[in-house]
């Protein structure tokens, strides 16, 4: 006999019981098969139904529809769909970089990263020199 606090727990218990019986529902008794089927259908129906709260009067306290989010601006969605259609049709308006341009872009990106690393390294060396020559004397 299946006893559970709620239908979801009961469904889980029923399926665990069914798995213990070699996953063969035909070997279970008719009443047990009926309970397993009924409980799983009831729990899925309850999960699909939106929850009703007693204190919810339908007012919006904090609107979460923020500018810049993908679901807010319909124009952006429309442009994305048109772009996907154009790509599927083979009509792309974007320019592709040549290999030389891609190589130059990569080189300058690496150079910018190395410049930032150099600035941090110089700052670290100056800090160490300040600590050893002035602060800790």
DSSP file (Angstrom, degrees, kcal/mol; ACC not computed):
  #  RESIDUE AA STRUCTURE BP1 BP2  ACC     N-H-->O    O-->H-N    N-H-->O    O-->H-N    TCO  KAPPA ALPHA  PHI   PSI    X-CA   Y-CA   Z-CA
    1    1 A X              0   0    0      0, 0.0     2,-0.6     0, 0.0    31,-0.0   0.000 360.0 360.0 360.0 133.3    0.0    0.0    0.0
    2    2 A X        +     0   0    0      2,-0.0     2,-0.5    30,-0.0     8,-0.1  -0.795 360.0 176.1 -95.2 121.3    1.4    3.4   -1.0
    3    3 A X        +     0   0    0     -2,-0.6     2,-0.3     7,-0.0     3,-0.1  -0.988  11.5 154.8-124.7 125.0    1.2    6.1    1.6
    4    4 A X        -     0   0    0     -2,-0.5     3,-0.1     1,-0.1     6,-0.0  -0.979  48.2-123.0-147.4 158.1    2.7    9.5    0.9
    5    5 A X  S    S+     0   0    0     -2,-0.3     2,-0.3     1,-0.1    -1,-0.1   0.875  94.8  10.0 -71.9 -38.1    2.2   13.1    2.0
    6    6 A X  S  > S-     0   0    0     -3,-0.1     4,-2.1     1,-0.1     5,-0.1  -0.881  81.0-103.8-137.8 171.9    1.6   14.5   -1.5
    7    7 A X  H  > S+     0   0    0     -2,-0.3     4,-2.5     1,-0.2    36,-0.2   0.825 115.8  55.2 -69.7 -31.4    1.0   13.1   -5.0
    8    8 A X  H  > S+     0   0    0      2,-0.2     4,-2.3     1,-0.2    -1,-0.2   0.936 111.0  44.7 -67.1 -44.3    4.5   13.8   -6.3
    9    9 A X  H  > S+     0   0    0      1,-0.2     4,-2.5     2,-0.2    -2,-0.2   0.889 113.0  52.5 -64.3 -37.4    6.1   11.8   -3.5
   10   10 A X  H  X S+     0   0    0     -4,-2.1     4,-2.5     2,-0.2    -2,-0.2   0.902 108.6  49.9 -65.1 -40.0    3.5    9.1   -4.0
   11   11 A X  H  X S+     0   0    0     -4,-2.5     4,-2.5    28,-0.2     5,-0.2   0.915 110.9  49.3 -64.4 -42.3    4.4    8.9   -7.7
   12   12 A X  H  X S+     0   0    0     -4,-2.3     4,-2.3     1,-0.2    -2,-0.2   0.916 112.2  48.5 -62.1 -42.0    8.0    8.6   -6.9
   13   13 A X  H  X S+     0   0    0     -4,-2.5     4,-2.4     1,-0.2    -2,-0.2   0.902 110.7  51.3 -64.3 -40.1    7.3    5.9   -4.4
   14   14 A X  H  X S+     0   0    0     -4,-2.5     4,-2.5     1,-0.2    -2,-0.2   0.914 111.3  46.7 -64.9 -41.9    5.2    4.1   -6.9
   15   15 A X  H  X S+     0   0    0     -4,-2.5     4,-2.7     2,-0.2    -1,-0.2   0.869 110.9  52.0 -70.7 -34.0    7.8    4.1   -9.6
   16   16 A X  H  X S+     0   0    0     -4,-2.3     4,-1.9     2,-0.2    -1,-0.2   0.916 111.4  48.2 -63.2 -40.8   10.5    3.0   -7.1
   17   17 A X  H  X S+     0   0    0     -4,-2.4     4,-0.9     2,-0.2    -2,-0.2   0.903 112.0  49.1 -63.8 -41.1    8.2    0.1   -6.2
   18   18 A X  H  <>S+     0   0    0     -4,-2.5     5,-1.3     1,-0.2     3,-0.5   0.886 108.7  53.0 -67.2 -38.1    7.6   -0.6   -9.9
   19   19 A X  H ><5S+     0   0    0     -4,-2.7     3,-1.2     1,-0.3    -1,-0.2   0.870 103.7  57.0 -64.4 -35.2   11.4   -0.5  -10.6
   20   20 A X  H 3<5S+     0   0    0     -4,-1.9    -1,-0.3     1,-0.3    -2,-0.2   0.794  98.2  62.3 -64.9 -25.8   11.9   -3.0   -7.8
   21   21 A X  T ><5S-     0   0    0     -4,-0.9     3,-1.2    -3,-0.5    -1,-0.3  -0.073 131.6 -91.8 -90.6  34.4    9.5   -5.3   -9.6
   22   22 A X  T < 5 -     0   0    0     -3,-1.2    -3,-0.2     1,-0.3    -2,-0.2   0.751  63.7 -79.0  65.9  28.2   11.9   -5.5  -12.6
   23   23 A X  T 3 <S+     0   0    0     -5,-1.3     2,-0.7    -4,-0.2    -1,-0.3   0.725  99.2 128.5  55.5  23.3   10.3   -2.5  -14.4
   24   24 A X    X   -     0   0    0     -3,-1.2     3,-1.2    -6,-0.4     4,-0.4  -0.871  36.4-177.6-112.9  99.0    7.6   -4.9  -15.6
   25   25 A X  G >  S+     0   0    0     -2,-0.7     3,-1.0     1,-0.3    -1,-0.1   0.735  78.7  70.5 -68.5 -20.4    4.2   -3.4  -14.7
   26   26 A X  G 3  S+     0   0    0      1,-0.2    -1,-0.3    -3,-0.1     7,-0.1   0.782  93.6  56.0 -65.8 -25.8    2.5   -6.5  -16.1
   27   27 A X  G <  S+     0   0    0     -3,-1.2    -1,-0.2    -6,-0.2    -2,-0.2   0.631  93.4  87.3 -82.0 -13.2    3.8   -8.5  -13.2
   28   28 A X  S <  S-     0   0    0     -3,-1.0   -10,-0.0    -4,-0.4    -3,-0.0  -0.401  91.3 -93.5 -81.1 162.6    2.1   -6.1  -10.7
   29   29 A X     >  -     0   0    0      1,-0.1     4,-2.5    -2,-0.1     5,-0.2  -0.295  35.0-109.9 -70.5 162.4   -1.4   -6.6   -9.5
   30   30 A X  H  > S+     0   0    0      1,-0.2     4,-2.3     2,-0.2     5,-0.1   0.890 118.0  51.6 -61.9 -40.0   -4.1   -4.7  -11.3
   31   31 A X  H  > S+     0   0    0      2,-0.2     4,-2.4     1,-0.2    -1,-0.2   0.898 110.4  47.9 -65.4 -40.9   -4.7   -2.4   -8.3
   32   32 A X  H  > S+     0   0    0      2,-0.2     4,-2.6     1,-0.2    -2,-0.2   0.922 111.6  49.8 -67.5 -43.1   -1.0   -1.5   -8.0
   33   33 A X  H  X S+     0   0    0     -4,-2.5     4,-2.4     1,-0.2    -2,-0.2   0.909 111.4  50.0 -59.1 -41.5   -0.8   -0.8  -11.8
   34   34 A X  H  X S+     0   0    0     -4,-2.3     4,-2.9    -5,-0.2     5,-0.2   0.915 111.0  48.6 -64.0 -43.1   -3.9    1.4  -11.5
   35   35 A X  H  X S+     0   0    0     -4,-2.4     4,-2.9     2,-0.2     5,-0.3   0.925 111.7  49.1 -63.0 -44.7   -2.4    3.4   -8.6
   36   36 A X  H  X S+     0   0    0     -4,-2.6     4,-2.1     2,-0.2     5,-0.2   0.937 115.7  43.5 -60.3 -47.3    0.9    3.9  -10.3
   37   37 A X  H  X S+     0   0    0     -4,-2.4     4,-2.1    -5,-0.2    -2,-0.2   0.928 116.4  46.4 -65.0 -46.2   -0.9    5.2  -13.5
   38   38 A X  H  X S+     0   0    0     -4,-2.9     4,-2.5    -5,-0.2    -2,-0.2   0.913 113.2  48.2 -64.1 -44.1   -3.4    7.3  -11.6
   39   39 A X  H  X S+     0   0    0     -4,-2.9     4,-2.6    -5,-0.2   -28,-0.2   0.906 112.1  48.3 -67.3 -41.6   -0.8    8.9   -9.3
   40   40 A X  H  X S+     0   0    0     -4,-2.1     4,-2.0    -5,-0.3    -1,-0.2   0.902 113.6  47.3 -66.9 -38.7    1.6    9.8  -12.1
   41   41 A X  H  X S+     0   0    0     -4,-2.1     4,-2.1    -5,-0.2    -2,-0.2   0.908 113.6  48.4 -66.3 -40.6   -1.2   11.3  -14.2
   42   42 A X  H  X S+     0   0    0     -4,-2.5     4,-2.3     1,-0.2    -2,-0.2   0.904 111.7  48.8 -66.4 -41.1   -2.4   13.3  -11.3
   43   43 A X  H  X S+     0   0    0     -4,-2.6     4,-2.0     1,-0.2    -1,-0.2   0.882 111.8  48.7 -69.1 -36.2    1.0   14.6  -10.4
   44   44 A X  H  X S+     0   0    0     -4,-2.0     4,-1.6     2,-0.2    -1,-0.2   0.873 111.8  50.1 -70.4 -34.6    1.7   15.6  -13.9
   45   45 A X  H  X S+     0   0    0     -4,-2.1     4,-1.1     2,-0.2    -2,-0.2   0.887 111.8  48.2 -67.6 -38.2   -1.6   17.4  -14.1
   46   46 A X  H  < S+     0   0    0     -4,-2.3    -2,-0.2     1,-0.2    -1,-0.2   0.870 110.1  51.6 -69.5 -35.9   -0.9   19.2  -10.9
   47   47 A X  H  < S+     0   0    0     -4,-2.0    -1,-0.2     1,-0.2    -2,-0.2   0.838 108.5  51.9 -69.4 -31.3    2.5   20.2  -12.0
   48   48 A X  H  < S+     0   0    0     -4,-1.6     2,-0.3    -5,-0.1    -1,-0.2   0.756  93.3  86.6 -76.1 -24.5    1.1   21.7  -15.3
   49   49 A X  S  < S-     0   0    0     -4,-1.1     2,-0.1    -3,-0.1     3,-0.1  -0.595  87.3-115.8 -78.4 132.8   -1.5   23.8  -13.4
   50   50 A X        -     0   0    0     -2,-0.3     2,-0.2     1,-0.1    -1,-0.1  -0.409  35.6-105.7 -67.7 145.4   -0.2   27.2  -12.3
   51   51 A X        -     0   0    0     -4,-0.1     2,-0.5    -2,-0.1    -1,-0.1  -0.472  26.8-143.6 -74.2 140.2   -0.2   27.7   -8.5
   52   52 A X        -     0   0    0     -2,-0.2     2,-0.4    -3,-0.1    -1,-0.0  -0.914  12.8-159.3-104.8 124.8   -2.8   29.9   -7.0
   53   53 A X    >   -     0   0    0     -2,-0.5     3,-0.8     1,-0.1     0, 0.0  -0.857  15.7-142.2-105.9 141.1   -1.7   32.0   -4.0
   54   54 A X  T 3  S+     0   0    0     -2,-0.4    -1,-0.1     1,-0.2    -2,-0.0   0.855 101.2  46.1 -67.9 -35.8   -4.3   33.4   -1.5
   55   55 A X  T 3  S+     0   0    0      2,-0.0     2,-0.7     0, 0.0    -1,-0.2   0.373  85.9 107.3 -92.1   6.1   -2.5   36.7   -1.1
   56   56 A X    <   +     0   0    0     -3,-0.8    -3,-0.1     1,-0.1     0, 0.0  -0.754  35.0 171.3 -89.1 115.5   -1.9   37.4   -4.8
   57   57 A X        -     0   0    0     -2,-0.7    -1,-0.1     2,-0.1    -3,-0.0   0.364  55.0-107.2-103.8   4.8   -4.2   40.1   -6.1
   58   58 A X  S    S+     0   0    0      1,-0.3     2,-0.1     0, 0.0    -2,-0.1   0.386  71.5 138.8  91.6  -3.1   -2.5   40.4   -9.5
   59   59 A X        -     0   0    0      1,-0.1     2,-0.6     2,-0.0    -1,-0.3  -0.444  53.8-124.4 -75.2 150.3   -0.7   43.7   -9.0
   60   60 A X        +     0   0    0      1,-0.2     3,-0.2    -2,-0.1    -1,-0.1  -0.858  27.8 177.7 -95.1 117.7    2.9   44.1  -10.3
   61   61 A X  S    S+     0   0    0     -2,-0.6     2,-0.4     1,-0.3    -1,-0.2   0.902  77.0  14.8 -84.8 -47.1    5.2   45.2   -7.5
   62   62 A X  S    S-     0   0    0      0, 0.0     2,-0.5     0, 0.0    -1,-0.3  -0.947  78.3-138.8-133.5 111.3    8.4   45.3   -9.4
   63   63 A X        -     0   0    0     -2,-0.4    -3,-0.0    -3,-0.2     0, 0.0  -0.563  13.4-169.6 -73.0 121.0    8.2   45.2  -13.2
   64   64 A X        +     0   0    0     -2,-0.5     2,-1.4     1,-0.1    -1,-0.1   0.330  55.7 108.6 -94.1   6.8   11.0   42.9  -14.5
   65   65 A X        -     0   0    0      6,-0.0     2,-0.3     7,-0.0    -2,-0.1  -0.681  55.3-178.2 -85.0  89.9   10.5   44.0  -18.1
   66   66 A X    >   -     0   0    0     -2,-1.4     3,-1.7     1,-0.1     6,-0.2  -0.684  31.4-105.3 -98.7 140.7   13.8   45.9  -18.4
   67   67 A X  T 3  S+     0   0    0     -2,-0.3     3,-0.1     1,-0.2    -1,-0.1  -0.358 105.4  31.3 -59.7 140.4   15.0   47.8  -21.4
   68   68 A X  T 3  S+     0   0    0      1,-0.4    -1,-0.2     2,-0.0     2,-0.2   0.233  85.9 123.9  94.7 -13.5   17.8   46.0  -23.2
   69   69 A X  S X> S-     0   0    0     -3,-1.7     3,-1.4     1,-0.1     4,-1.0  -0.532  71.6-118.5 -77.7 150.2   16.6   42.5  -22.3
   70   70 A X  T 34 S+     0   0    0      1,-0.3     7,-0.2    -2,-0.2    -1,-0.1   0.806 112.1  50.0 -61.1 -30.6   16.1   40.3  -25.3
   71   71 A X  T 34 S+     0   0    0      1,-0.1    -1,-0.3    -5,-0.1     3,-0.1   0.607 102.5  64.7 -83.7 -10.0   12.4   39.8  -24.6
   72   72 A X  T <4 S+     0   0    0     -3,-1.4     2,-0.7    -6,-0.2    -2,-0.2   0.955  92.7  55.3 -79.6 -51.5   11.7   43.5  -24.3
   73   73 A X     X  -     0   0    0     -4,-1.0     4,-1.2     1,-0.2     3,-0.3  -0.746  58.3-169.4 -93.7 114.3   12.4   45.0  -27.7
   74   74 A X  H  > S+     0   0    0     -2,-0.7     4,-2.4     1,-0.2    -1,-0.2   0.773  84.8  65.3 -71.5 -25.3   10.4   43.3  -30.4
   75   75 A X  H  > S+     0   0    0      2,-0.2     4,-2.6     1,-0.2    -1,-0.2   0.898 100.1  50.9 -63.5 -39.7   12.5   45.1  -33.1
   76   76 A X  H  > S+     0   0    0     -3,-0.3     4,-2.4     2,-0.2    -1,-0.2   0.920 110.5  48.6 -64.8 -43.3   15.6   43.2  -32.0
   77   77 A X  H  X S+     0   0    0     -4,-1.2     4,-2.3     1,-0.2    -1,-0.2   0.911 111.7  50.0 -62.1 -41.3   13.8   39.9  -32.3
   78   78 A X  H  X S+     0   0    0     -4,-2.4     4,-2.4     1,-0.2    -2,-0.2   0.913 111.1  48.6 -63.9 -42.5   12.4   40.8  -35.7
   79   79 A X  H  X S+     0   0    0     -4,-2.6     4,-2.4     2,-0.2    -1,-0.2   0.888 110.4  51.3 -65.1 -38.7   15.9   41.8  -36.9
   80   80 A X  H  X S+     0   0    0     -4,-2.4     4,-2.5     2,-0.2    -2,-0.2   0.917 110.6  48.6 -64.2 -42.0   17.4   38.6  -35.6
   81   81 A X  H  X S+     0   0    0     -4,-2.3     4,-2.4     2,-0.2    -2,-0.2   0.919 112.3  48.4 -63.3 -42.8   14.7   36.5  -37.4
   82   82 A X  H  X S+     0   0    0     -4,-2.4     4,-2.3     1,-0.2    -1,-0.2   0.889 111.5  50.6 -64.0 -38.4   15.4   38.4  -40.6
   83   83 A X  H  X S+     0   0    0     -4,-2.4     4,-2.4     2,-0.2    -2,-0.2   0.906 110.1  49.1 -65.6 -41.4   19.1   37.9  -40.2
   84   84 A X  H  X S+     0   0    0     -4,-2.5     4,-2.5     2,-0.2    -2,-0.2   0.899 111.5  49.7 -64.7 -39.8   18.6   34.2  -39.7
   85   85 A X  H  X S+     0   0    0     -4,-2.4     4,-2.1     2,-0.2    -2,-0.2   0.907 111.0  49.6 -63.8 -40.8   16.4   34.0  -42.8
   86   86 A X  H  X>S+     0   0    0     -4,-2.3     5,-2.9     2,-0.2     4,-0.8   0.892 111.4  48.6 -65.8 -39.1   19.0   35.9  -44.8
   87   87 A X  H ><5S+     0   0    0     -4,-2.4     3,-0.5     3,-0.2    -1,-0.2   0.911 111.5  49.9 -66.4 -41.0   21.7   33.5  -43.6
   88   88 A X  H 3<5S+     0   0    0     -4,-2.5    -2,-0.2     1,-0.2    -1,-0.2   0.859 113.2  46.5 -65.1 -34.0   19.6   30.5  -44.5
   89   89 A X  H 3<5S-     0   0    0     -4,-2.1    -1,-0.2    -5,-0.2    -2,-0.2   0.579 117.3-114.6 -83.9  -9.5   18.9   32.0  -47.9
   90   90 A X  T <<5S+     0   0    0     -4,-0.8     2,-0.9    -3,-0.5    -3,-0.2   0.634  77.3 126.6  87.9  14.8   22.6   32.7  -48.4
   91   91 A X      < +     0   0    0     -5,-2.9     2,-0.4    -6,-0.2    -1,-0.1  -0.746  31.8 169.3-107.2  83.3   22.2   36.5  -48.5
   92   92 A X        -     0   0    0     -2,-0.9    -9,-0.0     1,-0.1    -5,-0.0  -0.811  24.5-167.3 -99.2 135.7   24.5   37.8  -45.8
   93   93 A X        +     0   0    0     -2,-0.4    -1,-0.1     2,-0.1     2,-0.1   0.565  59.4 101.4 -93.0 -11.8   25.2   41.6  -45.6
   94   94 A X  S    S-     0   0    0      1,-0.1     2,-0.4     0, 0.0    -2,-0.1  -0.423  72.4-126.0 -74.9 149.7   28.2   41.2  -43.3
   95   95 A X        -     0   0    0     -2,-0.1     2,-0.3     0, 0.0    -2,-0.1  -0.799  19.0-135.8 -93.3 135.7   31.7   41.4  -44.7
   96   96 A X        -     0   0    0     -2,-0.4     2,-0.2     1,-0.0     0, 0.0  -0.719  21.1-118.5 -88.9 140.0   34.0   38.6  -44.0
   97   97 A X        -     0   0    0     -2,-0.3     2,-0.1     1,-0.1    -1,-0.0  -0.514  25.6-125.1 -74.7 144.3   37.6   39.4  -42.9
   98   98 A X     >  -     0   0    0     -2,-0.2     4,-2.5     1,-0.1     5,-0.2  -0.339  29.6-102.7 -77.3 171.0   40.3   38.2  -45.2
   99   99 A X  H  > S+     0   0    0      1,-0.2     4,-2.4     2,-0.2     5,-0.2   0.881 123.5  51.4 -64.0 -37.2   43.1   36.1  -43.7
  100  100 A X  H  > S+     0   0    0      2,-0.2     4,-2.4     1,-0.2    -1,-0.2   0.908 111.0  47.6 -67.1 -41.2   45.5   39.0  -43.7
  101  101 A X  H  > S+     0   0    0      2,-0.2     4,-2.7     1,-0.2    -2,-0.2   0.902 112.3  49.6 -65.7 -40.6   42.9   41.2  -41.8
  102  102 A X  H  X S+     0   0    0     -4,-2.5     4,-2.5     2,-0.2    -2,-0.2   0.906 111.6  48.8 -64.4 -41.3   42.2   38.4  -39.3
  103  103 A X  H  X S+     0   0    0     -4,-2.4     4,-2.5     2,-0.2    -2,-0.2   0.913 112.9  47.6 -63.8 -43.0   46.0   38.0  -38.7
  104  104 A X  H  X S+     0   0    0     -4,-2.4     4,-2.4     2,-0.2    -2,-0.2   0.902 112.0  50.0 -65.2 -41.6   46.4   41.7  -38.3
  105  105 A X  H  X S+     0   0    0     -4,-2.7     4,-2.0     2,-0.2    -2,-0.2   0.924 112.4  47.2 -61.8 -45.4   43.4   41.9  -35.9
  106  106 A X  H  X S+     0   0    0     -4,-2.5     4,-2.4     2,-0.2    -2,-0.2   0.906 111.1  51.8 -63.1 -42.7   44.8   39.0  -33.8
  107  107 A X  H  X S+     0   0    0     -4,-2.5     4,-2.4     1,-0.2    -2,-0.2   0.928 111.4  46.0 -60.7 -46.6   48.3   40.5  -33.7
  108  108 A X  H  X S+     0   0    0     -4,-2.4     4,-2.2     2,-0.2    -1,-0.2   0.847 111.0  53.0 -68.9 -32.5   47.0   43.9  -32.5
  109  109 A X  H  X S+     0   0    0     -4,-2.0     4,-2.0     2,-0.2    -1,-0.2   0.914 111.8  45.4 -66.5 -42.2   44.7   42.2  -29.9
  110  110 A X  H  X S+     0   0    0     -4,-2.4     4,-2.4     2,-0.2    -2,-0.2   0.893 111.7  53.0 -66.0 -39.8   47.7   40.2  -28.5
  111  111 A X  H  X S+     0   0    0     -4,-2.4     4,-2.0     2,-0.2    -2,-0.2   0.896 108.4  49.9 -62.8 -40.8   49.8   43.4  -28.6
  112  112 A X  H  X S+     0   0    0     -4,-2.2     4,-2.0     2,-0.2    -1,-0.2   0.906 111.0  49.7 -64.4 -41.5   47.2   45.2  -26.5
  113  113 A X  H  X S+     0   0    0     -4,-2.0     4,-2.2     1,-0.2    -2,-0.2   0.898 110.5  49.5 -63.0 -40.7   47.1   42.4  -24.0
  114  114 A X  H  X S+     0   0    0     -4,-2.4     4,-2.3     2,-0.2    -1,-0.2   0.859 108.2  54.2 -67.7 -34.4   50.9   42.5  -23.7
  115  115 A X  H  X S+     0   0    0     -4,-2.0     4,-2.2     2,-0.2    -2,-0.2   0.910 109.2  47.7 -64.6 -42.0   50.8   46.2  -23.2
  116  116 A X  H  X S+     0   0    0     -4,-2.0     4,-2.2     2,-0.2    -2,-0.2   0.915 111.9  49.9 -64.5 -42.7   48.4   45.8  -20.3
  117  117 A X  H  X S+     0   0    0     -4,-2.2     4,-2.3     1,-0.2    -2,-0.2   0.879 109.7  52.2 -62.9 -37.8   50.5   43.1  -18.8
  118  118 A X  H  X S+     0   0    0     -4,-2.3     4,-2.7     2,-0.2     5,-0.2   0.914 107.9  50.8 -64.6 -43.1   53.6   45.3  -19.1
  119  119 A X  H  X S+     0   0    0     -4,-2.2     4,-2.2     1,-0.2    -2,-0.2   0.923 112.5  46.1 -61.5 -44.7   51.8   48.2  -17.3
  120  120 A X  H  X S+     0   0    0     -4,-2.2     4,-2.2     2,-0.2    -1,-0.2   0.891 112.3  51.4 -65.5 -38.4   50.9   45.9  -14.4
  121  121 A X  H  X S+     0   0    0     -4,-2.3     4,-2.5     2,-0.2    -2,-0.2   0.921 110.3  48.1 -64.6 -43.7   54.4   44.4  -14.3
  122  122 A X  H  X S+     0   0    0     -4,-2.7     4,-2.6     1,-0.2    -1,-0.2   0.912 111.7  50.4 -63.4 -41.8   56.0   47.9  -14.1
  123  123 A X  H  X S+     0   0    0     -4,-2.2     4,-2.1    -5,-0.2    -1,-0.2   0.901 111.1  49.2 -62.8 -39.9   53.6   48.9  -11.4
  124  124 A X  H  X S+     0   0    0     -4,-2.2     4,-2.4     2,-0.2    -2,-0.2   0.914 111.5  48.4 -66.3 -43.1   54.4   45.7   -9.4
  125  125 A X  H  X S+     0   0    0     -4,-2.5     4,-2.6     1,-0.2    -2,-0.2   0.920 111.7  49.7 -63.8 -43.3   58.2   46.3   -9.8
  126  126 A X  H  X S+     0   0    0     -4,-2.6     4,-2.5     1,-0.2    -1,-0.2   0.885 110.3  51.0 -63.6 -37.4   57.8   49.9   -8.6
  127  127 A X  H  X S+     0   0    0     -4,-2.1     4,-2.5     2,-0.2    -2,-0.2   0.917 110.8  47.9 -64.8 -43.5   55.7   48.8   -5.6
  128  128 A X  H  X S+     0   0    0     -4,-2.4     4,-2.6     2,-0.2     5,-0.2   0.921 112.6  48.9 -63.9 -43.7   58.4   46.2   -4.6
  129  129 A X  H  X S+     0   0    0     -4,-2.6     4,-2.7     1,-0.2     5,-0.4   0.916 111.4  50.1 -62.1 -42.2   61.1   48.8   -5.0
  130  130 A X  H  X>S+     0   0    0     -4,-2.5     5,-2.2     1,-0.2     4,-2.0   0.918 112.4  47.7 -60.8 -43.7   59.1   51.3   -2.9
  131  131 A X  I  <>S+     0   0    0     -4,-2.5     5,-2.5     3,-0.2    -2,-0.2   0.931 118.1  39.0 -64.5 -45.3   58.6   48.6   -0.2
  132  132 A X  I  <5S+     0   0    0     -4,-2.6    -2,-0.2     3,-0.2    -1,-0.2   0.847 124.9  35.1 -77.4 -33.8   62.2   47.5    0.0
  133  133 A X  I  <5S+     0   0    0     -4,-2.7    -3,-0.2    -5,-0.2    -2,-0.2   0.802 134.4  10.1 -92.8 -30.9   63.9   50.9   -0.4
  134  134 A X  I ><5S+     0   0    0     -4,-2.0     3,-0.8    -5,-0.4    -3,-0.2   0.812 123.7  43.9-116.4 -53.3   61.6   53.3    1.4
  135  135 A X  I 3 <S+     0   0    0     -5,-2.2    -4,-0.2     1,-0.2    -3,-0.2   0.913 115.2  43.0 -70.1 -46.0   58.8   51.7    3.5
  136  136 A X  T 3 <       0   0    0     -5,-2.5    -1,-0.2    -6,-0.3    -4,-0.1   0.304 360.0 360.0 -87.9  10.7   60.7   48.9    5.2
  137  137 A X    <         0   0    0     -3,-0.8    -1,-0.2    -6,-0.1    -2,-0.1   0.463 360.0 360.0 -82.9 360.0   63.8   50.9    6.2
